[in-house]
Amino acid sequence: MKATANPNLGDIQALHLLPRWVTSAPRQNTDSATFSSGAALALLDVVVGDPSGILPAALLRDRLALEAAAACLKLEGRFESTSDIRDAVCLARAGDALGPAGEMFVRWRKIARVNLSVFSWLAQVRKLLPDRVAEDFSELGVFDGSPVAQAAGVLADALQRFPREEAAALMLADVALARAVGWERSVPILAAHLNRADVRAIADGASDARLRVDQAMIDACDAAIRNAADLSRRAARLNAIAPKLRTKGAGDALVLFLGHDAVSPSGMLSPMIQGTTFAMTGRAARRLCDRLVDLGVVRELTGRSTFRLYGV
């Protein structure tokens, strides 16, 4: 019998969602939820570690960071939409205050960009945490068990010590998960799938943190895998049209689209393409974005006629 190749993102149909036996398993049963969350995480690990290079991993992390920011703002009693959050960050000028929404997104984005395989990762993470949480961070996350168990332990410990620092606790849980699995960077997945009741129950010590995290992990991995498959298809289309673009600097611009949830023509492409020394006029930047929209590989995200933002 011919051996079946290991699945990867090259086989989109194989990994565009979790198997039904994982998502439909009984979730109130601790053993069942634990098994299903482990299976879900194992499949997400295959997706995140895809060696084919199809997945735009930085873009996936950025988009999940946006969702995590929206979820954490909601925990704080704020209800900014993802559009509001994008505007707060993408339309701000250098030196402008970003406001609570923008600051939340920037923190999540920066956490997801920390390389957890380098010696300085701990110091980098500490800088992104509230002072009182950062001071005790060295004591957080010293847990045994599976990656999900470690994430649940860190989350419960952080929430019970700092019950009003939900975002920081969720960031630490994602970092613990990534370190336990062996990911180079954390993937923001838990925040968008733990509701206020879950977080408060864990903070109060009134509920089994592990069970709630297991339940959330199944949905979180399913959503992340679907998101990864969608972004992989979109990235493939974007890369396919690259040779058709005649605008100078277009290649550098496409790199930004594949690493950021949203791109502002006036802020990230003009007067200089972010991260490069290549100059681009505002008109050229807008024309490039409109061309990408016409080709069906980029979307305009705001619906506005001015101050537009674009994303894959």
C-alpha positions in Angstrom: 0.0 0.0 0.0 1.4 3.4 -1.0 2.3 5.7 1.9 0.4 8.9 2.2 2.4 12.0 2.3 2.3 14.2 5.4 -0.3 16.9 5.0 0.8 20.5 4.6 -0.6 23.7 3.4 0.1 22.7 -0.2 -3.0 20.4 0.2 -5.5 23.2 1.1 -8.4 20.8 1.1 -6.7 18.6 3.7 -6.2 21.4 6.2 -8.8 24.1 5.7 -10.6 23.1 8.8 -10.5 20.7 11.7 -12.0 17.2 11.3 -15.6 17.0 12.6 -14.7 14.3 15.1 -12.5 17.0 16.8 -15.0 19.9 16.7 -18.1 17.9 17.6 -16.7 15.9 20.5 -18.4 16.4 23.9 -16.8 19.4 25.5 -18.2 19.1 29.1 -16.4 15.9 29.6 -12.9 16.8 30.8 -11.1 13.8 29.1 -12.9 14.4 25.8 -12.2 18.1 25.8 -8.5 17.6 26.7 -8.1 15.0 23.9 -9.8 17.2 21.3 -7.9 20.3 22.2 -4.6 18.4 21.9 -5.6 17.1 18.5 -6.7 20.6 17.4 -3.4 22.0 18.5 -1.4 19.3 16.8 -3.1 20.1 13.5 -2.5 23.8 14.0 1.2 23.1 14.7 1.4 21.4 11.2 -0.1 24.6 9.7 2.1 27.0 11.6 5.2 25.0 10.8 4.3 24.6 7.1 7.7 24.1 5.3 6.3 24.9 1.9 6.4 28.6 2.5 2.8 29.1 1.3 1.4 30.4 4.6 2.0 34.2 5.1 2.7 33.5 8.8 3.4 37.2 9.8 0.1 38.2 8.2 -1.8 35.5 10.1 -0.3 36.6 13.4 -1.1 40.2 12.6 -4.7 39.4 11.8 -5.1 37.3 14.9 -3.5 40.1 17.0 -6.3 42.4 15.7 -9.0 39.9 16.8 -7.3 39.5 20.2 -7.1 43.2 20.7 -10.9 43.6 19.9 -11.7 40.8 22.4 -9.5 42.3 25.2 -11.1 45.7 24.7 -14.5 44.1 25.1 -13.3 42.5 28.3 -12.5 46.0 29.5 -16.0 47.3 28.6 -14.9 48.9 25.4 -16.6 48.0 22.1 -14.3 49.3 19.3 -14.7 47.4 16.1 -11.8 46.0 14.2 -12.3 48.9 11.8 -11.9 51.4 14.7 -8.8 49.7 15.9 -7.3 49.7 12.4 -7.9 53.4 12.0 -6.4 54.2 15.4 -3.1 52.6 14.4 -2.9 53.0 10.6 -4.1 56.6 10.4 -2.0 57.9 13.3 1.0 60.1 12.5 4.3 59.7 14.1 4.1 60.9 17.7 0.3 60.8 17.8 -1.4 59.1 20.8 -3.0 55.9 19.7 -5.7 55.7 22.3 -6.8 52.6 24.2 -7.8 50.7 21.0 -4.6 51.5 19.1 -2.4 50.8 22.1 -4.0 47.4 22.7 -3.5 46.3 19.1 0.1 47.5 19.1 0.8 45.5 22.2 -0.7 42.3 20.8 1.1 42.9 17.5 4.5 43.4 19.2 4.0 40.3 21.4 3.4 38.2 18.3 6.6 39.5 16.7 8.9 38.6 19.6 11.3 35.8 18.6 10.9 33.4 21.4 14.0 31.4 20.3 16.5 34.1 21.1 18.1 34.8 24.5 16.5 38.2 24.9 12.9 37.0 24.4 12.1 37.3 28.1 13.2 41.0 28.3 11.3 41.8 25.1 8.1 40.3 26.5 8.5 42.1 29.8 8.7 45.5 28.1 5.2 44.9 26.6 3.6 44.1 30.0 2.2 46.4 32.7 5.0 47.1 35.2 3.5 45.1 38.1 2.9 42.0 35.8 6.4 42.3 34.3 8.0 42.3 37.8 6.6 38.9 38.5 6.8 37.5 35.0 9.9 35.3 35.9 7.7 33.4 38.3 4.9 32.8 35.8 4.8 29.9 33.4 6.8 27.4 35.5 4.3 24.6 34.8 4.6 21.0 33.7 2.3 19.1 31.4 1.1 19.4 27.8 1.3 22.8 26.0 -2.4 23.4 26.7 -2.0 22.6 30.3 0.9 25.0 30.6 -1.0 27.8 28.9 -4.0 27.2 31.2 -1.7 27.2 34.2 -0.1 30.5 33.2 -3.5 32.1 32.4 -5.0 31.0 35.8 -1.9 32.1 37.7 -1.7 35.5 36.0 -5.5 36.2 36.3 -5.6 35.3 39.9 -2.6 37.5 40.7 -3.7 40.4 38.5 -7.5 40.1 37.9 -7.7 43.4 36.1 -4.9 42.6 33.7 -6.8 40.3 31.4 -4.9 41.2 28.2 -1.5 40.7 29.8 -2.6 37.3 31.2 -3.9 36.2 27.8 -0.7 37.3 26.1 1.3 35.3 28.6 -0.8 32.3 28.0 -0.2 32.5 24.3 3.6 32.9 24.9 3.6 29.9 27.2 1.7 27.9 24.6 4.1 28.9 21.8 7.2 28.0 24.0 5.8 24.7 24.9 4.9 23.7 21.3 8.2 25.1 20.0 6.9 27.9 17.9 9.4 30.7 17.1 6.7 33.3 17.7 3.5 33.3 19.7 0.2 33.0 17.8 -2.6 35.1 19.4 -5.4 32.5 19.5 -6.9 32.3 23.0 -8.2 35.8 23.7 -10.9 35.8 21.0 -12.3 32.5 22.2 -12.6 33.0 26.0 -15.5 35.2 26.9 -16.0 37.5 29.9 -17.6 34.7 32.0 -14.7 32.3 31.3 -12.1 34.9 32.2 -13.8 36.0 35.3 -14.4 32.4 36.5 -10.7 31.6 36.0 -9.7 34.8 37.8 -12.0 34.0 40.7 -10.7 30.4 40.9 -14.3 29.2 40.7 -13.9 27.1 37.6 -11.5 24.5 36.1 -9.2 26.7 34.1 -8.0 23.8 32.1 -11.4 22.7 31.0 -12.3 26.2 29.8 -9.0 26.6 28.0 -9.5 23.2 26.4 -12.9 24.2 25.2 -11.6 27.5 23.8 -8.6 25.9 22.2 -10.7 23.7 20.0 -12.5 26.7 18.5 -9.4 28.8 18.5 -7.4 26.3 16.5 -10.3 25.7 14.1 -10.6 29.5 13.4 -6.8 29.9 13.0 -6.6 27.0 10.6 -9.5 28.4 8.5 -7.9 31.8 8.6 -4.5 30.3 7.6 -6.0 28.5 4.6 -7.8 31.6 3.4 -4.8 33.8 3.7 -2.6 31.1 1.9 -5.0 31.2 -1.0 -5.0 35.0 -1.1 -1.2 35.2 -0.8 -0.8 32.7 -3.6 -2.9 34.9 -5.9 -1.0 38.0 -4.8 2.4 36.4 -5.6 1.1 35.2 -8.9 0.4 38.7 -10.2 3.6 40.2 -9.0 5.3 39.8 -12.4 2.5 41.9 -14.0 3.2 44.9 -11.8 5.3 47.6 -13.5 5.3 50.1 -10.6 8.7 50.7 -9.2 9.0 49.3 -5.7 5.9 47.1 -6.2 7.8 44.0 -4.9 8.7 45.8 -1.6 5.1 46.9 -1.3 3.8 43.4 -1.6 6.0 42.3 1.2 4.1 44.8 3.5 0.7 43.4 2.3 1.9 39.9 3.3 3.0 40.9 6.8 0.3 43.4 7.9 -3.4 43.2 8.4 -3.8 46.6 6.8 -1.7 48.9 4.7 -2.1 52.7 4.5 -0.9 54.1 1.1 0.0 57.5 2.7 1.6 56.0 5.9 3.3 52.8 4.8 4.0 53.2 1.0 4.5 57.0 0.7 6.7 59.0 0.8 8.9 56.0 1.4 8.0 52.3 1.4 8.2 51.2 5.1 11.3 49.3 5.9 13.1 50.3 2.7 14.8 53.3 1.3 12.6 53.3 -1.8 10.6 56.5 -2.4 7.1 56.4 -3.7 4.8 59.3 -4.3 1.4 59.4 -2.8 -0.2 59.2 -6.2 1.8 56.1 -7.2 1.0 54.4 -3.9 -2.8 55.0 -4.4 -2.6 53.8 -8.0 -0.7 50.6 -6.9 -3.4 49.8 -4.3 -6.2 50.5 -6.8 -4.5 48.2 -9.3 -4.2 45.4 -6.8 -7.9 45.8 -6.0 -8.8 45.7 -9.7 -6.7 42.5 -10.0 -8.7 41.0 -7.2 -5.8 40.3 -4.9 -6.2 43.1 -2.3 -9.4 44.5 -0.7 -10.2 48.0 0.3 -11.1 47.6 4.0 -12.9 50.9 5.0 -15.5 51.6 2.3 -14.4 55.3 2.4 -13.4 57.5 -0.5 -10.5 59.0 1.5 -8.1 57.7 4.1 -8.4 54.2 2.7 -6.8 51.1 4.0 -6.0 48.0 2.0 -5.4 44.3 3.0 -5.0 40.9 1.5 
